[in-house]
Amino acid sequence: MELAIILMMLLIVVALGALKLNDGGLSFPFKRKSSLLTNTEVKFLDLIESAVGTKYRVLCRVRLSEVLSPRQNTDKRTAKSALLKASGRQLDFVLCSKQDMSPVIAIDLVHNGGKEGYKQQRDWYVGSALDAARIPHLRIKVKSGYTSLELRECIEAKLAPLHRKNPKPVIPGTQNPDNPRADKPKRPVRSSRPVAA
C-alpha cells in the first residue's frame, strides 16, 4: 500500500514536470513588432539622416549606459550605482563618428501631447551625465515642418563649442580628455597682501 502511494506521488510529480516543459509555447509569448519606431520617430530619423548626410551614423533608442562609462578613478560602489541609474535612461537618437563609432551628440524628442507628454520634463541625471562626458544633449520639440537644413544648423550650433581648441571643463575637476594637463595648476601664485608679523 505504501509503495502504491509513493509511486502515485512520483507519477504526479513527473506529470507536473512534463506539463511545465510542454506548455504550448507560453514561456515565450512573443510576436514580431510591426515597427521598432513610432511614425514620428521614423519621420524624424529620415530628417536626421538627410541633415547629417554621410558624416555620422545614426543610432536609435540607445541606453545611456551604452554611451557612457565610469571614469577610471571612480570607486566600484559609485560606478555600479551610476551605471544602474544610467541603464534605466534611454536616448532617442545618438549620432556617432563613422570612423570609430564614438558618440558625438545625443538627441531626444520632446512631445507635449498626451497627459504627461514624452520627455517634457528635462531629466537632470541624463543632462548632467552627458555634460560630464562632454557629449552635447539636444532636445527638439516634435512638430511638423522641420527642414533638414534647420536640423543641420541646430546640430552644428550644439557641436560648435566642442570644435574649439581647448574647451573648459563643464564640471570643475574633470579633465579635458584631449589635454589631460590643461586643468592642473601651473605653479603657486604669491599673494599680494603683506605678511602679518
Backbone bond lengths (Angstrom), bond angles and torsions (degrees), N, CA, C in turn:
res aa  C-N    CA-C-N  psi(-1)  N-CA   C-N-CA  omega(-1)  CA-C   N-CA-C  phi
1 M - - - 1.429 - - 1.530 111.76 -
2 E 1.346 115.50 -45.30 1.454 119.21 179.50 1.521 111.18 -64.03
3 L 1.315 116.30 -37.11 1.467 120.94 179.04 1.528 110.66 -64.46
4 A 1.315 117.40 -36.84 1.466 121.19 178.71 1.526 111.05 -66.81
5 I 1.335 117.05 -38.80 1.470 120.71 178.72 1.528 109.77 -66.50
6 I 1.319 117.80 -43.35 1.474 122.08 179.53 1.528 110.09 -63.64
7 L 1.338 116.94 -43.15 1.467 120.17 178.67 1.530 111.18 -65.38
8 M 1.332 117.10 -37.21 1.469 120.66 178.60 1.525 110.43 -65.78
9 M 1.338 118.45 -42.97 1.460 122.10 178.15 1.527 110.47 -64.39
10 L 1.325 116.80 -40.73 1.460 121.04 178.25 1.524 110.81 -64.13
11 L 1.323 117.16 -38.62 1.459 121.72 177.49 1.532 110.81 -65.03
12 I 1.330 117.85 -39.92 1.467 121.81 178.26 1.523 110.45 -64.51
13 V 1.332 118.04 -43.48 1.475 121.88 179.96 1.528 109.86 -63.18
14 V 1.336 117.46 -43.33 1.466 120.95 179.15 1.525 110.48 -64.94
15 A 1.321 117.40 -40.52 1.467 120.81 179.18 1.528 110.98 -64.86
16 L 1.332 117.96 -42.11 1.465 121.12 177.57 1.530 110.95 -63.94
17 G 1.336 116.26 -39.91 1.467 119.82 177.63 1.521 111.70 -64.15
18 A 1.336 116.71 -40.03 1.463 120.54 178.70 1.524 110.83 -66.67
19 L 1.316 118.17 -38.86 1.462 121.13 177.57 1.526 111.19 -66.12
20 K 1.329 115.76 -37.80 1.466 119.64 -179.66 1.528 110.30 -66.53
21 L 1.341 117.66 -39.41 1.463 120.92 179.91 1.521 112.17 -72.83
22 N 1.318 117.32 -32.98 1.451 121.46 -178.13 1.524 108.63 -111.78
23 D 1.362 116.17 75.87 1.456 119.55 -176.95 1.524 112.54 -99.05
24 G 1.303 117.91 17.78 1.459 120.76 175.60 1.522 113.22 73.26
25 G 1.335 117.95 26.67 1.452 120.87 177.58 1.515 114.07 82.14
26 L 1.326 118.59 13.57 1.455 120.89 -177.68 1.521 113.33 -78.63
27 S 1.329 118.43 -14.16 1.455 119.06 178.73 1.523 111.43 -74.93
28 F 1.308 118.54 -17.75 1.463 123.88 175.33 1.526 109.14 -127.47
29 P 1.310 117.49 72.80 1.460 120.44 -174.75 1.534 112.16 -84.01
30 F 1.310 116.33 58.93 1.456 120.33 -175.62 1.517 111.77 -112.91
31 K 1.324 114.09 155.48 1.453 120.94 168.93 1.523 106.54 -138.55
32 R 1.282 116.92 163.54 1.451 122.13 -178.59 1.518 109.84 -72.28
33 K 1.343 115.90 135.52 1.463 119.85 176.36 1.519 108.91 -71.11
34 S 1.305 115.84 151.34 1.459 119.45 178.66 1.525 110.78 -72.55
35 S 1.352 117.75 -29.85 1.456 121.39 178.32 1.519 108.66 -157.01
36 L 1.334 117.33 144.10 1.453 121.34 177.85 1.523 111.92 -76.01
37 L 1.313 117.44 -25.22 1.458 122.41 -177.17 1.518 110.12 -120.75
38 T 1.316 116.24 156.37 1.454 120.64 173.99 1.534 108.89 -74.00
39 N 1.321 117.09 168.15 1.469 120.37 179.22 1.522 111.46 -60.01
40 T 1.329 117.27 -39.78 1.463 121.65 178.59 1.519 110.57 -62.93
41 E 1.339 116.60 -43.82 1.465 120.60 -179.74 1.525 111.63 -66.27
42 V 1.325 117.03 -37.20 1.473 120.00 178.28 1.524 110.21 -64.54
43 K 1.324 116.72 -44.34 1.466 119.90 178.68 1.526 111.01 -63.87
44 F 1.335 116.65 -40.69 1.454 120.07 -179.88 1.524 110.71 -69.54
45 L 1.318 117.63 -35.57 1.468 121.03 176.43 1.523 110.46 -61.95
46 D 1.318 117.09 -44.16 1.467 120.25 176.39 1.525 110.80 -60.05
47 L 1.325 115.96 -40.66 1.465 120.92 179.73 1.536 110.98 -65.13
48 I 1.338 116.87 -44.03 1.475 120.45 178.45 1.518 110.52 -62.34
49 E 1.343 116.45 -46.20 1.465 119.65 -178.62 1.523 111.70 -62.32
50 S 1.324 117.76 -36.68 1.466 118.79 177.59 1.530 110.91 -74.32
51 A 1.338 117.77 -28.61 1.465 121.18 -179.49 1.526 111.81 -73.40
52 V 1.330 117.88 -42.17 1.471 120.03 -175.94 1.519 112.31 -92.21
53 G 1.319 117.47 -13.49 1.466 120.50 178.89 1.513 111.54 62.11
54 T 1.329 115.99 -130.99 1.464 120.58 -177.79 1.526 111.65 -100.02
55 K 1.322 116.88 11.06 1.463 120.47 -175.94 1.525 112.54 -73.02
56 Y 1.332 117.58 -38.45 1.467 122.17 -176.75 1.520 110.63 -129.50
57 R 1.328 115.13 160.30 1.467 121.70 168.67 1.534 107.06 -97.09
58 V 1.317 116.37 140.63 1.462 121.03 -178.36 1.524 108.47 -107.49
59 L 1.332 116.27 122.95 1.464 122.22 175.42 1.522 108.45 -110.11
60 C 1.329 116.58 143.90 1.464 121.35 -177.06 1.517 110.22 -112.47
61 R 1.334 114.67 145.62 1.462 123.26 175.24 1.524 111.71 48.20
62 V 1.303 114.89 72.02 1.460 122.15 -176.88 1.520 108.57 -108.54
63 R 1.325 116.87 133.25 1.457 120.16 176.30 1.523 109.33 -69.58
64 L 1.306 115.79 145.42 1.459 121.09 179.38 1.527 110.95 -61.20
65 S 1.331 117.29 -34.22 1.461 120.81 -179.66 1.525 112.43 -69.15
66 E 1.327 117.90 -18.06 1.461 120.50 177.31 1.524 111.80 -84.15
67 V 1.331 116.53 -16.62 1.463 121.91 -179.09 1.527 111.02 -95.36
68 L 1.332 116.86 -29.41 1.462 122.13 -174.80 1.517 111.51 -116.70
69 S 1.322 115.50 154.53 1.458 121.46 171.89 1.528 107.88 -139.56
70 P 1.340 117.66 150.03 1.466 119.76 -178.45 1.524 111.84 -65.60
71 R 1.360 115.32 150.45 1.458 120.27 175.64 1.518 110.03 -65.38
72 Q 1.312 117.68 159.13 1.463 122.19 -176.28 1.526 112.54 -62.60
73 N 1.316 118.72 -37.43 1.458 121.65 -174.55 1.522 113.44 -80.13
74 T 1.303 118.58 -0.95 1.465 122.25 -176.73 1.521 110.10 -74.45
75 D 1.369 115.68 132.97 1.468 117.89 177.99 1.526 109.77 -69.32
76 K 1.322 115.59 157.92 1.471 121.32 -171.64 1.528 112.80 -61.36
77 R 1.312 117.15 -39.50 1.467 120.03 -177.33 1.528 110.62 -65.97
78 T 1.327 116.77 -45.26 1.460 120.46 179.56 1.521 110.83 -65.67
79 A 1.336 116.89 -41.05 1.472 121.14 179.26 1.525 110.99 -63.29
80 K 1.320 116.76 -42.28 1.470 120.69 -179.61 1.522 110.76 -65.04
81 S 1.340 116.26 -42.81 1.468 120.76 178.79 1.535 110.74 -63.84
82 A 1.326 116.52 -43.66 1.468 120.30 -179.43 1.524 110.98 -64.70
83 L 1.331 117.76 -42.20 1.463 120.76 178.89 1.527 111.56 -66.46
84 L 1.313 116.85 -34.51 1.467 120.30 177.90 1.529 110.48 -65.68
85 K 1.346 116.80 -42.53 1.465 120.15 177.05 1.519 110.83 -65.54
86 A 1.335 116.02 -40.99 1.469 120.50 -177.51 1.522 111.80 -68.80
87 S 1.316 117.96 -30.98 1.468 119.66 -178.19 1.520 111.70 -70.46
88 G 1.333 117.55 -19.37 1.459 120.76 177.65 1.518 113.83 -86.75
89 R 1.334 117.62 -5.92 1.464 121.72 179.97 1.522 109.46 -104.11
90 Q 1.323 116.09 150.26 1.462 120.98 -177.19 1.518 110.25 -135.01
91 L 1.325 116.17 138.55 1.459 122.69 176.11 1.524 107.68 -101.82
92 D 1.325 117.02 140.93 1.461 119.97 -177.87 1.528 111.75 -69.82
93 F 1.348 116.75 -47.70 1.459 121.14 -179.44 1.524 108.82 -139.72
94 V 1.330 116.26 145.15 1.462 121.94 173.80 1.523 107.33 -132.11
95 L 1.337 115.82 126.02 1.462 120.13 174.41 1.516 107.52 -90.96
96 C 1.331 116.26 129.41 1.456 121.94 -177.81 1.523 110.30 -119.63
97 S 1.318 115.12 153.05 1.455 121.38 175.80 1.519 109.07 -66.28
98 K 1.315 117.46 139.07 1.471 120.27 -179.82 1.524 111.99 -71.78
99 Q 1.345 117.51 -27.38 1.459 120.30 -176.91 1.524 112.74 -71.36
100 D 1.341 116.60 -50.18 1.459 118.97 -173.33 1.534 113.96 -126.08
101 M 1.316 117.29 6.97 1.468 123.46 179.91 1.527 112.71 59.11
102 S 1.326 117.44 27.59 1.462 120.13 175.38 1.527 108.63 -77.99
103 P 1.340 117.47 140.28 1.464 119.71 -179.25 1.523 111.36 -67.11
104 V 1.331 116.31 134.93 1.459 122.17 -177.83 1.523 110.59 -107.79
105 I 1.333 117.03 -45.76 1.467 121.23 -178.76 1.527 108.85 -153.05
106 A 1.341 115.18 143.44 1.463 121.45 177.34 1.527 108.23 -106.27
107 I 1.323 116.00 137.27 1.462 121.34 -178.22 1.522 108.73 -125.30
108 D 1.325 115.77 128.81 1.463 121.86 175.02 1.515 109.23 -119.76
109 L 1.315 115.81 139.72 1.458 121.74 174.79 1.520 108.69 -89.31
110 V 1.321 116.78 138.56 1.454 122.53 178.17 1.516 107.25 -115.52
111 H 1.338 115.82 119.72 1.452 121.19 -178.09 1.525 108.13 -118.21
112 N 1.319 117.40 119.86 1.465 122.05 -176.62 1.519 113.09 -84.40
113 G 1.322 118.63 -9.18 1.462 121.10 -176.71 1.508 112.34 -73.09
114 G 1.307 115.97 168.05 1.456 121.46 178.67 1.515 111.95 82.35
115 K 1.334 116.55 -175.62 1.458 120.74 -178.01 1.526 111.49 -68.51
116 E 1.326 116.76 -54.43 1.453 119.82 -177.72 1.523 112.28 -100.76
117 G 1.302 118.65 -16.33 1.457 120.61 -173.80 1.526 109.91 79.70
118 Y 1.313 115.68 172.15 1.453 120.81 -179.74 1.522 108.16 -114.27
119 K 1.340 116.14 112.70 1.460 123.21 -178.30 1.526 111.92 55.58
120 Q 1.329 115.24 32.70 1.460 120.02 -179.55 1.525 110.10 -66.12
121 Q 1.331 116.13 -41.54 1.459 120.49 176.65 1.526 109.15 -85.51
122 R 1.323 116.45 133.51 1.463 121.95 178.82 1.528 108.94 -67.30
123 D 1.326 117.28 129.82 1.458 122.33 178.06 1.525 107.51 -85.86
124 W 1.327 117.17 109.38 1.463 121.26 -176.12 1.519 111.55 -63.19
125 Y 1.343 117.64 -33.86 1.463 119.68 -178.55 1.536 110.79 -66.73
126 V 1.323 116.48 -44.58 1.471 120.30 179.18 1.522 110.36 -62.47
127 G 1.334 116.36 -48.40 1.458 120.36 -179.43 1.518 112.57 -60.63
128 S 1.331 116.93 -45.42 1.463 120.78 -178.98 1.523 111.83 -67.35
129 A 1.324 117.02 -39.77 1.471 120.21 179.36 1.525 110.78 -65.35
130 L 1.323 116.99 -42.61 1.463 119.91 178.51 1.529 111.01 -67.91
131 D 1.342 117.93 -37.73 1.462 120.66 176.27 1.524 111.25 -61.67
132 A 1.328 116.55 -43.64 1.463 120.49 -179.68 1.522 111.34 -62.88
133 A 1.330 116.93 -33.00 1.468 121.30 -179.92 1.522 112.56 -89.46
134 R 1.360 116.67 1.20 1.462 122.46 179.63 1.535 112.69 62.88
135 I 1.322 115.17 39.34 1.461 120.93 174.79 1.525 106.89 -112.74
136 P 1.324 118.79 116.60 1.469 120.41 179.65 1.528 111.22 -62.80
137 H 1.337 114.93 144.18 1.462 121.31 -179.53 1.521 107.97 -118.21
138 L 1.310 116.62 113.71 1.460 122.57 -177.53 1.521 108.80 -106.00
139 R 1.328 116.27 123.08 1.464 122.20 177.16 1.519 107.55 -109.77
140 I 1.331 116.53 122.68 1.463 121.67 -176.11 1.520 109.26 -122.11
141 K 1.327 116.07 128.55 1.460 120.95 178.16 1.523 109.52 -71.86
142 V 1.316 115.07 139.28 1.455 121.02 178.42 1.523 108.80 -76.38
143 K 1.329 115.83 121.24 1.465 121.03 173.47 1.522 107.48 -158.66
144 S 1.293 115.73 158.61 1.458 119.28 179.07 1.523 108.99 -84.99
145 G 1.313 115.93 154.05 1.456 119.88 174.67 1.514 115.03 102.49
146 Y 1.333 118.66 0.90 1.458 118.78 175.23 1.520 109.58 -66.05
147 T 1.317 116.38 144.96 1.461 120.62 172.87 1.517 107.92 -110.02
148 S 1.326 115.51 158.38 1.458 119.22 179.65 1.528 111.11 -64.43
149 L 1.331 117.69 -31.62 1.463 121.25 177.79 1.533 110.88 -64.83
150 E 1.344 116.95 -43.99 1.467 120.35 177.73 1.527 110.92 -61.02
151 L 1.312 115.85 -43.16 1.458 120.34 -179.38 1.531 110.85 -66.71
152 R 1.326 117.74 -41.44 1.466 121.86 178.20 1.527 110.39 -60.64
153 E 1.340 116.97 -44.06 1.462 120.88 179.27 1.528 110.88 -64.52
154 C 1.314 117.20 -37.58 1.456 121.73 179.11 1.538 110.62 -65.81
155 I 1.321 116.71 -43.23 1.466 121.24 178.84 1.525 110.19 -65.81
156 E 1.327 117.05 -45.42 1.469 120.46 -179.66 1.523 111.19 -64.20
157 A 1.329 118.28 -36.97 1.467 120.90 177.83 1.527 110.78 -64.53
158 K 1.319 116.70 -37.41 1.465 120.23 179.53 1.532 111.03 -72.80
159 L 1.340 117.13 -29.91 1.459 121.06 -179.94 1.527 112.94 -86.27
160 A 1.327 118.43 -12.84 1.469 121.98 -175.36 1.526 113.35 -55.15
161 P 1.348 120.74 -44.34 1.466 118.78 179.70 1.524 113.67 -61.74
162 L 1.318 117.82 -27.41 1.466 120.30 -179.64 1.521 112.68 -76.07
163 H 1.329 116.72 -18.74 1.453 120.17 -178.90 1.525 112.25 -81.77
164 R 1.353 116.78 -6.73 1.452 119.80 177.41 1.517 109.86 -68.28
165 K 1.334 116.06 159.74 1.466 121.81 -175.91 1.532 111.84 -61.28
166 N 1.333 118.30 -59.25 1.460 122.40 -178.85 1.520 109.64 -130.76
167 P 1.333 118.50 87.55 1.459 119.17 -179.34 1.520 111.05 -68.87
168 K 1.328 116.27 149.30 1.460 121.75 176.99 1.524 108.35 -72.69
169 P 1.336 117.53 148.00 1.465 118.60 178.59 1.517 110.93 -65.69
170 V 1.323 115.21 142.09 1.450 120.87 179.88 1.526 109.63 -71.17
171 I 1.317 116.55 -40.44 1.452 122.07 178.49 1.524 107.16 -112.35
172 P 1.345 118.35 123.84 1.462 120.18 -179.12 1.521 110.91 -57.45
173 G 1.317 115.78 137.64 1.457 121.07 -179.97 1.512 113.52 97.33
174 T 1.319 118.23 -17.08 1.457 119.63 175.70 1.510 108.27 -86.83
175 Q 1.298 115.48 144.94 1.451 119.25 -176.86 1.506 111.16 -94.51
176 N 1.313 114.48 153.64 1.455 121.34 172.70 1.529 106.86 -73.91
177 P 1.327 120.71 120.01 1.455 121.17 -177.06 1.531 112.63 -63.89
178 D 1.326 117.41 -24.76 1.454 119.32 179.27 1.526 111.62 -79.22
179 N 1.344 117.58 -28.73 1.458 122.11 -178.90 1.524 107.67 -137.57
180 P 1.364 119.18 85.55 1.459 121.18 -173.18 1.522 113.54 -65.28
181 R 1.311 119.74 -19.07 1.460 121.81 -178.36 1.526 112.07 -91.74
182 A 1.316 118.81 -1.34 1.461 121.83 -174.06 1.522 112.62 -65.70
183 D 1.348 118.40 -32.39 1.454 120.88 -175.66 1.521 113.48 -90.13
184 K 1.323 118.68 -7.36 1.456 121.59 -176.60 1.521 110.12 -81.54
185 P 1.343 116.78 144.42 1.462 118.63 178.55 1.519 111.14 -66.91
186 K 1.320 115.11 146.79 1.474 120.51 -177.58 1.517 110.76 -80.57
187 R 1.340 117.14 -52.97 1.462 122.25 179.00 1.514 107.36 -161.18
188 P 1.333 117.31 160.02 1.464 118.25 178.45 1.528 110.74 -68.13
189 V 1.310 116.20 145.87 1.455 121.84 179.60 1.528 107.99 -105.77
190 R 1.350 116.63 130.55 1.458 121.10 -178.60 1.519 109.72 -76.48
191 S 1.310 116.41 139.69 1.453 122.51 179.67 1.522 110.28 -70.22
192 S 1.341 117.41 148.01 1.461 122.18 177.26 1.517 111.98 -89.76
193 R 1.327 117.82 -4.45 1.455 121.61 179.34 1.532 110.43 -79.82
194 P 1.304 116.73 144.79 1.464 119.24 177.19 1.540 109.71 -69.90
195 V 1.307 115.13 147.28 1.454 121.13 -179.58 1.526 108.45 -78.71
196 A 1.324 116.51 130.10 1.467 120.70 178.79 1.519 110.32 -78.33
197 A 1.313 115.90 136.83 1.455 120.24 -176.78 1.503 112.62 -89.18
